[in-house]
Amino acid sequence: MLKLRRLKINRYRNVRPGAELAFSDGHNILLGRNGTGKTTLLNLISNLFRLSLEELCREEMAVELELGFSGGHATLNIQTASAAPTAPDLRPPEDERTAERASRASSALEFGACAVVQLEGQPGEGRLETTSVGMRGQVGSEVHEYEVSPGDWTLVDMILEGLITLHASHVATATGLPPGPQQAQPAAARLRGLERLLRFDESLKVLEESYSRSPLLTLRTLGPRNRFVSSPGQLPDDVKALLEARFLEDPSLTELRITHRDSPALREVARILEFREVELRVSLVEKNVKGPMTTVYSFGNPLYLFTRRNGSIVPLDQLSYGQKRMVAFNLYLGANLDMVVADELVNGLHHQWIEECMAAIGERQTFLTSQNPLLLDYLSFPDVEQVKRTFVMCRLLHSGDEDELLWGNMSQAEAEMFFSAYEVGLQQVGEILQTRGLW
């Protein structure tokens, strides 16, 4: 599974430069009063994986991060806008492309990014460097120049290309996954999922995005047999696969339907909310013939229907706020297999549903905030080191007319004080934090 190991912030908004955070592979809890930047940090983690380099350039930053994956790890460094140093000239020798690249670079915001990828048991490293001028990959002494627009790339793209560069003697597969050692294949597939890593919050944004995205689901035919599916939103992977299967069974369908009997994600919703049936329907909204062998089918207007035990049917908009949150969170988990970024996860939920949420997270790495101590009662700590990595302390320092955000792991002394009280077992986690002045 993918794990964010470390994040260092050298420049970002009013965060004190040099803030460095070491993360737990399990739960990471952001502690602090309102206004100390907890949501800002969650958004930063989400945006680093989701947004393109050009989108990240909308504000200044200089950030380093380390990401572990099955069989290897990647180290990334990104600097944008005026935070970026003088960019190295990655242009090829003078030719007809030089003027075009220079013109494009002069009109773009400045950025620089570097991804270094290494695989366990494999020699060397794949390095990909990009600026607003151009991009190049390197393995040893071999250098490859790219004819691409770097601003359209995400950090995930850079990691994947670093894997490809590391195995430069092979050709990328049609799916965009790098061939080579078997261990690199599953990592590449999971990395793509990070581009859907939204911050889950109290506003039901996951459900709103499912309704606002048009199309929700796109199926493209390439010849009589070769079909593939793409979906940009928070649609669980099993749901996408089932909808695609329905279409392949009968391409003349104008409505695709699946129920909780088919989908593990919907099955969990039915079980927790105690409905007899949960059904999802999507309708064909557009059919676009691109050529004699290619047709694009766009499906949207999703309709979720919930059947009570007495047979009456309830649409999504008639569910309670807590029920909608549970639906949204299960859809979110189905789309995000490795990480959870959630703001006030337990708000509006009964304690039994909080327990359901924590159990459903499973082995995913989480980044959570909560002003509700109930969430903290589900944490466990084998040692002081785990305490230090689990808690991220968010504080606000007033210095004259300036406010500075201080982010960091719990100190050794704070962690030892907490762990001593935790081992006694007389207080809940939230009580220990509050009585020791840590929350």
VEXDREN-2710 file (C-alpha; in Angstrom, 1 decimal):
% VEXDREN-2710
k/r/px/py/pz
1/MET/0.0/0.0/0.0
2/LEU/1.0/3.6/-0.5
3/LYS/2.3/5.5/2.5
4/LEU/3.3/9.2/2.8
5/ARG/6.4/8.9/5.0
6/ARG/7.5/12.5/5.4
7/LEU/6.6/16.1/4.4
8/LYS/8.9/19.1/4.8
9/ILE/7.6/22.6/4.1
10/ASN/10.2/25.1/3.3
11/ARG/7.8/27.7/2.0
12/TYR/4.0/27.7/2.1
13/ARG/1.6/30.5/3.1
14/ASN/2.4/31.5/6.7
15/VAL/3.8/28.2/7.8
16/ARG/7.1/28.5/9.6
17/PRO/9.8/27.5/7.1
18/GLY/11.5/24.2/7.8
19/ALA/8.4/22.5/9.3
20/GLU/9.0/18.7/8.9
21/LEU/6.5/16.0/9.7
22/ALA/7.1/12.3/10.0
23/PHE/3.9/10.3/9.5
24/SER/2.6/7.0/10.9
25/ASP/1.6/4.3/8.4
26/GLY/-1.7/4.1/10.2
27/HIS/-3.6/7.0/11.7
28/ASN/-2.2/10.6/11.8
29/ILE/-4.2/13.0/13.9
30/LEU/-3.9/16.7/13.6
31/LEU/-4.4/18.4/17.0
32/GLY/-4.9/22.1/17.5
33/ARG/-7.4/25.0/18.2
34/ASN/-9.4/26.5/15.4
35/GLY/-7.4/28.6/13.1
36/THR/-4.1/26.7/13.5
37/GLY/-4.0/25.4/9.9
38/LYS/-5.3/21.8/10.3
39/THR/-7.6/22.0/7.3
40/THR/-4.8/23.9/5.4
41/LEU/-2.5/20.9/6.0
42/LEU/-5.1/18.4/4.9
43/ASN/-5.7/20.4/1.7
44/LEU/-2.0/20.6/1.0
45/ILE/-1.6/16.8/1.3
46/SER/-4.6/16.3/-1.0
47/ASN/-3.6/18.9/-3.6
48/LEU/0.0/17.7/-3.9
49/PHE/-1.3/14.5/-5.4
50/ARG/-4.4/15.7/-7.2
51/LEU/-3.4/19.0/-8.9
52/SER/-1.3/19.5/-11.9
53/LEU/2.0/21.4/-11.6
54/GLU/0.3/24.4/-13.3
55/GLU/-2.5/24.4/-10.8
56/LEU/0.0/24.1/-7.9
57/CYS/1.6/27.2/-9.3
58/ARG/-1.4/29.3/-8.2
59/GLU/0.5/30.0/-5.0
60/GLU/4.0/29.9/-3.8
61/MET/5.4/26.8/-2.2
62/ALA/8.6/24.8/-1.7
63/VAL/7.8/21.3/-0.4
64/GLU/9.6/18.0/-0.1
65/LEU/7.9/14.7/0.4
66/GLU/8.7/11.0/0.6
67/LEU/6.2/8.3/-0.6
68/GLY/6.6/4.6/0.0
69/PHE/4.9/2.0/-2.2
70/SER/5.1/-1.8/-2.7
71/GLY/8.6/-2.6/-3.7
72/GLY/10.1/0.9/-3.6
73/HIS/9.8/4.6/-2.7
74/ALA/9.9/8.0/-4.3
75/THR/11.3/11.3/-3.1
76/LEU/9.7/14.5/-4.6
77/ASN/10.6/18.1/-4.4
78/ILE/8.4/20.9/-5.8
79/GLN/9.0/24.7/-5.9
80/THR/6.5/27.0/-7.5
81/ALA/6.1/30.7/-8.5
82/SER/8.7/33.0/-7.0
83/ALA/9.7/30.3/-4.5
84/ALA/11.4/28.4/-7.4
85/PRO/15.1/28.9/-8.0
86/THR/16.6/29.7/-11.3
87/ALA/15.5/26.9/-13.5
88/PRO/18.1/24.8/-15.3
89/ASP/18.0/25.0/-19.0
90/LEU/16.5/21.7/-20.1
91/ARG/16.0/22.7/-23.7
92/PRO/17.6/20.7/-26.5
93/PRO/20.3/22.1/-28.8
94/GLU/19.3/25.1/-30.8
95/ASP/16.7/24.0/-33.4
96/GLU/13.2/25.0/-34.5
97/ARG/11.7/24.0/-31.1
98/THR/13.7/26.4/-29.0
99/ALA/11.8/29.6/-29.9
100/GLU/8.4/27.8/-29.3
101/ARG/9.6/26.5/-25.8
102/ALA/11.0/29.9/-24.8
103/SER/7.7/31.6/-25.7
104/ARG/5.7/29.1/-23.8
105/ALA/7.9/29.4/-20.7
106/SER/7.8/33.2/-20.7
107/SER/4.0/33.2/-20.4
108/ALA/3.8/30.4/-17.8
109/LEU/4.2/30.6/-14.0
110/GLU/7.6/29.4/-12.9
111/PHE/7.9/26.0/-11.2
112/GLY/10.4/23.3/-10.7
113/ALA/9.9/19.7/-9.6
114/CYS/12.0/16.6/-9.2
115/ALA/11.0/13.0/-8.6
116/VAL/13.5/10.3/-7.7
117/VAL/12.2/6.7/-7.7
118/GLN/14.0/3.7/-6.4
119/LEU/13.0/0.0/-6.3
120/GLU/14.0/-2.4/-3.6
121/GLY/16.6/-4.9/-4.8
122/GLN/17.1/-3.0/-8.0
123/PRO/20.2/-0.9/-8.8
124/GLY/20.1/2.8/-9.7
125/GLU/17.3/5.3/-9.6
126/GLY/14.9/6.9/-12.0
127/ARG/15.1/10.7/-11.9
128/LEU/12.6/13.1/-13.6
129/GLU/13.2/16.8/-13.5
130/THR/10.9/19.4/-14.9
131/THR/10.6/23.2/-15.0
132/SER/8.3/25.6/-16.8
133/VAL/10.7/25.3/-19.7
134/GLY/10.9/21.5/-20.2
135/MET/11.4/18.0/-18.8
136/ARG/14.0/15.4/-18.8
137/GLY/14.5/11.9/-17.3
138/GLN/17.7/10.3/-16.3
139/VAL/19.0/6.9/-15.3
140/GLY/22.8/6.9/-14.8
141/SER/24.3/8.6/-17.7
142/GLU/21.3/8.1/-20.0
143/VAL/19.2/11.3/-20.4
144/HIS/15.9/11.6/-22.2
145/GLU/14.3/14.9/-23.2
146/TYR/10.5/15.0/-23.3
147/GLU/8.4/16.9/-25.8
148/VAL/5.5/17.6/-23.4
149/SER/3.8/20.5/-21.6
150/PRO/5.1/20.0/-18.0
151/GLY/2.4/22.1/-16.5
152/ASP/-0.2/19.5/-17.3
153/TRP/1.6/16.8/-15.3
154/THR/0.9/15.9/-11.7
155/LEU/3.4/14.6/-9.2
156/VAL/1.9/11.2/-9.7
157/ASP/2.7/11.4/-13.4
158/MET/6.3/12.2/-12.5
159/ILE/6.6/9.2/-10.2
160/LEU/5.1/6.9/-12.8
161/GLU/7.4/8.3/-15.5
162/GLY/10.3/7.9/-13.1
163/LEU/9.4/4.2/-12.9
164/ILE/9.3/4.0/-16.7
165/THR/12.6/5.8/-16.9
166/LEU/14.1/3.4/-14.4
167/HIS/13.2/0.6/-16.8
168/ALA/14.0/2.6/-19.9
169/SER/14.8/-0.6/-21.9
170/HIS/11.2/-1.6/-21.8
171/VAL/8.2/0.0/-23.5
172/ALA/5.3/1.3/-21.5
173/THR/2.2/-0.8/-21.7
174/ALA/-1.0/0.5/-23.4
175/THR/-2.5/1.2/-19.9
176/GLY/0.3/3.6/-19.0
177/LEU/1.8/1.2/-16.4
178/PRO/5.5/0.7/-16.6
179/PRO/6.7/-2.8/-17.4
180/GLY/9.8/-4.4/-15.9
181/PRO/10.1/-6.0/-12.5
182/GLN/6.8/-7.5/-11.3
183/GLN/7.0/-5.4/-8.1
184/ALA/6.6/-2.2/-10.0
185/GLN/3.3/-3.1/-11.6
186/PRO/0.9/-3.0/-8.6
187/ALA/2.5/0.2/-7.3
188/ALA/1.9/2.0/-10.6
189/ALA/-1.8/1.0/-10.6
190/ARG/-2.3/2.2/-7.0
191/LEU/-0.4/5.5/-7.6
192/ARG/-3.1/6.6/-10.1
193/GLY/-5.6/6.4/-7.3
194/LEU/-3.9/9.2/-5.5
195/GLU/-5.2/11.7/-8.1
196/ARG/-8.6/11.2/-6.6
197/LEU/-7.5/12.0/-3.0
198/LEU/-10.1/14.7/-2.1
199/ARG/-10.3/16.1/1.4
200/PHE/-13.4/14.4/2.9
201/ASP/-15.3/17.0/5.0
202/GLU/-18.6/17.9/6.5
203/SER/-20.0/19.5/3.4
204/LEU/-20.9/16.2/1.6
205/LYS/-18.6/17.3/-1.2
206/VAL/-18.1/13.7/-2.3
207/LEU/-21.8/13.3/-3.0
208/GLU/-22.1/16.8/-4.6
209/GLU/-19.2/16.0/-6.9
210/SER/-20.8/12.8/-8.0
211/TYR/-23.9/14.8/-9.1
212/SER/-22.1/17.9/-10.5
213/ARG/-19.5/16.0/-12.6
214/SER/-20.7/15.6/-16.2
215/PRO/-20.1/13.1/-17.4
216/LEU/-19.8/10.9/-14.3
217/LEU/-18.7/7.9/-16.4
218/THR/-17.2/7.7/-19.9
219/LEU/-16.9/4.5/-22.0
220/ARG/-15.0/4.6/-25.3
221/THR/-15.1/1.8/-27.9
222/LEU/-12.0/1.2/-29.9
223/GLY/-12.9/-1.3/-32.5
224/PRO/-15.5/-4.1/-32.0
225/ARG/-13.9/-5.6/-28.8
226/ASN/-11.5/-3.2/-27.2
227/ARG/-13.3/-1.0/-24.7
228/PHE/-12.1/0.9/-21.6
229/VAL/-13.7/3.0/-18.9
230/SER/-12.7/6.2/-17.3
231/SER/-14.3/8.1/-14.4
232/PRO/-12.8/11.3/-12.9
233/GLY/-14.9/11.5/-9.8
234/GLN/-15.3/9.7/-6.5
235/LEU/-16.9/6.5/-7.9
236/PRO/-15.7/3.3/-6.2
237/ASP/-13.5/1.1/-8.4
238/ASP/-15.9/-1.9/-8.0
239/VAL/-18.9/0.3/-9.1
240/LYS/-17.0/1.5/-12.2
241/ALA/-16.2/-2.1/-13.2
242/LEU/-19.8/-3.2/-12.7
243/LEU/-21.2/-0.4/-14.7
244/GLU/-18.7/-1.1/-17.5
245/ALA/-19.7/-4.8/-17.4
246/ARG/-23.4/-3.9/-17.7
247/PHE/-22.6/-1.8/-20.8
248/LEU/-20.5/-4.5/-22.4
249/GLU/-23.3/-7.0/-22.0
250/ASP/-25.7/-4.7/-23.9
251/PRO/-24.2/-1.5/-25.5
252/SER/-27.8/-0.5/-26.5
253/LEU/-28.7/0.3/-22.9
254/THR/-29.5/3.9/-22.1
255/GLU/-29.5/3.3/-18.3
256/LEU/-27.1/1.3/-16.3
257/ARG/-28.1/-0.2/-12.9
258/ILE/-26.3/-2.0/-10.1
259/THR/-27.4/-2.9/-6.6
260/HIS/-25.8/-3.7/-3.2
261/ARG/-25.8/-7.3/-4.2
262/ASP/-23.2/-6.6/-6.9
263/SER/-21.1/-3.9/-5.2
264/PRO/-19.1/-4.3/-1.9
265/ALA/-19.2/-0.5/-1.5
266/LEU/-23.0/-0.3/-1.8
267/ARG/-23.4/-3.5/0.3
268/GLU/-21.7/-1.8/3.2
269/VAL/-24.1/1.2/2.9
270/ALA/-27.1/-1.2/3.0
271/ARG/-25.8/-3.0/6.0
272/ILE/-24.8/0.0/8.1
273/LEU/-27.9/2.0/7.2
274/GLU/-30.1/-1.1/7.5
275/PHE/-31.8/-0.8/4.1
276/ARG/-33.1/-3.9/2.3
277/GLU/-31.7/-2.7/-1.0
278/VAL/-29.4/0.1/-2.3
279/GLU/-29.4/0.8/-6.1
280/LEU/-27.4/3.1/-8.3
281/ARG/-28.7/4.2/-11.7
282/VAL/-26.8/6.3/-14.3
283/SER/-28.3/7.4/-17.6
284/LEU/-26.8/7.9/-21.1
285/VAL/-26.5/11.7/-21.6
286/GLU/-24.4/11.7/-24.8
287/LYS/-23.3/9.4/-27.6
288/ASN/-20.5/10.8/-29.8
289/VAL/-19.3/9.0/-32.9
290/LYS/-15.7/9.9/-33.3
291/GLY/-15.1/7.7/-36.4
292/PRO/-15.9/4.3/-38.0
293/MET/-14.2/2.4/-35.1
294/THR/-14.6/4.8/-32.1
295/THR/-17.7/5.9/-30.2
296/VAL/-17.8/7.7/-26.8
297/TYR/-20.7/7.0/-24.5
298/SER/-21.2/9.5/-21.6
299/PHE/-23.3/8.5/-18.6
300/GLY/-24.4/10.9/-15.8
301/ASN/-27.4/11.9/-13.7
302/PRO/-26.7/9.3/-11.0
303/LEU/-29.7/8.2/-9.0
304/TYR/-29.3/6.5/-5.6
305/LEU/-32.4/4.7/-4.3
306/PHE/-32.7/3.1/-0.8
307/THR/-35.4/0.5/-0.1
308/ARG/-36.6/0.2/3.4
309/ARG/-37.6/-3.1/5.0
310/ASN/-41.3/-2.4/4.3
311/GLY/-40.6/-2.0/0.6
312/SER/-40.9/1.8/0.4
313/ILE/-38.2/3.6/-1.6
314/VAL/-36.2/6.6/-0.4
315/PRO/-34.1/8.8/-2.7
316/LEU/-30.8/10.1/-1.5
317/ASP/-32.0/13.7/-0.8
318/GLN/-34.5/12.4/1.8
319/LEU/-31.8/10.7/3.9
320/SER/-30.7/12.3/7.2
321/TYR/-27.4/14.2/7.3
322/GLY/-25.7/11.4/9.2
323/GLN/-27.0/8.8/6.7
324/LYS/-25.7/10.9/3.8
325/ARG/-22.3/11.2/5.5
326/MET/-22.1/7.4/5.8
327/VAL/-23.1/7.0/2.1
328/ALA/-20.5/9.6/1.1
329/PHE/-17.7/8.0/3.3
330/ASN/-18.3/4.6/1.9
331/LEU/-18.1/5.9/-1.7
332/TYR/-15.0/7.8/-0.7
333/LEU/-13.3/4.6/0.7
334/GLY/-14.2/2.7/-2.5
335/ALA/-12.4/5.3/-4.6
336/ASN/-9.4/5.8/-2.2
337/LEU/-7.8/2.5/-1.5
338/ASP/-4.6/3.7/0.2
339/MET/-5.2/7.0/2.0
340/VAL/-7.9/8.9/3.7
341/VAL/-7.8/12.7/4.2
342/ALA/-10.8/13.7/6.4
343/ASP/-11.8/16.8/8.2
344/GLU/-14.0/16.3/11.3
345/LEU/-14.8/12.7/10.2
346/VAL/-17.0/11.9/13.2
347/ASN/-19.2/15.0/13.1
348/GLY/-22.9/14.1/13.1
349/LEU/-22.3/10.4/13.6
350/HIS/-23.5/8.1/16.4
351/HIS/-20.7/6.4/18.2
352/GLN/-21.6/3.0/16.6
353/TRP/-21.2/4.6/13.2
354/ILE/-17.9/6.1/14.2
355/GLU/-16.8/2.6/15.1
356/GLU/-18.0/1.4/11.6
357/CYS/-16.0/4.2/9.9
358/MET/-12.8/3.4/11.8
359/ALA/-13.2/-0.3/11.0
360/ALA/-13.9/0.3/7.4
361/ILE/-10.7/2.4/7.0
362/GLY/-8.7/-0.9/7.5
363/GLU/-5.0/-0.6/6.5
364/ARG/-5.3/2.8/4.8
365/GLN/-3.1/5.6/6.0
366/THR/-5.2/8.4/7.4
367/PHE/-4.8/12.1/8.0
368/LEU/-7.7/13.2/10.3
369/THR/-8.9/16.1/12.3
370/SER/-11.5/16.0/15.0
371/GLN/-12.6/18.3/17.8
372/ASN/-14.7/15.3/19.1
373/PRO/-12.7/13.1/21.5
374/LEU/-14.7/10.0/20.5
375/LEU/-12.5/9.6/17.5
376/LEU/-9.4/9.4/19.6
377/ASP/-10.7/6.5/21.7
378/TYR/-10.1/4.2/18.7
379/LEU/-6.4/4.8/18.7
380/SER/-3.8/2.5/20.2
381/PHE/-0.1/3.1/21.0
382/PRO/2.5/0.4/21.4
383/ASP/5.3/2.8/22.3
384/VAL/6.5/6.4/22.6
385/GLU/7.7/6.5/19.0
386/GLN/4.2/5.7/17.7
387/VAL/2.8/8.5/19.8
388/LYS/5.2/11.0/18.2
389/ARG/4.3/9.9/14.7
390/THR/0.6/9.7/15.3
391/PHE/0.0/13.3/16.5
392/VAL/0.7/16.4/14.5
393/MET/0.7/19.5/16.7
394/CYS/-0.8/22.6/15.0
395/ARG/-0.2/25.8/16.8
396/LEU/-0.5/29.6/16.0
397/LEU/2.2/32.0/17.0
398/HIS/1.5/35.7/17.1
399/SER/4.6/37.9/16.4
400/GLY/3.8/41.5/16.2
401/ASP/1.3/42.0/13.4
402/GLU/2.2/38.6/11.8
403/ASP/0.7/35.2/12.5
404/GLU/2.8/32.1/12.0
405/LEU/1.7/28.5/11.8
406/LEU/3.8/26.1/13.7
407/TRP/3.4/22.5/12.6
408/GLY/5.4/19.5/13.9
409/ASN/5.2/16.1/15.5
410/MET/4.8/15.8/19.3
411/SER/8.1/16.4/21.1
412/GLN/9.9/13.5/22.9
413/ALA/9.0/15.0/26.3
414/GLU/5.3/15.4/25.3
415/ALA/5.1/11.9/23.9
416/GLU/6.7/10.4/27.0
417/MET/4.3/12.3/29.2
418/PHE/1.3/11.1/27.2
419/PHE/2.5/7.5/27.0
420/SER/3.1/7.3/30.7
421/ALA/-0.5/8.2/31.4
422/TYR/-1.8/6.0/28.5
423/GLU/-0.1/2.9/30.0
424/VAL/-1.8/3.5/33.4
425/GLY/-5.1/3.1/31.5
426/LEU/-7.3/5.3/33.8
427/GLN/-8.0/8.0/31.2
428/GLN/-9.3/8.1/27.6
429/VAL/-6.9/9.4/25.0
430/GLY/-8.8/12.7/24.7
431/GLU/-8.7/13.2/28.5
432/ILE/-5.0/12.6/28.6
433/LEU/-4.4/15.2/25.8
434/GLN/-6.6/17.8/27.5
435/THR/-5.4/17.4/31.0
436/ARG/-1.7/17.5/29.9
437/GLY/-2.3/20.7/27.8
438/LEU/-1.6/18.9/24.5
439/TRP/-5.0/19.6/22.9
END
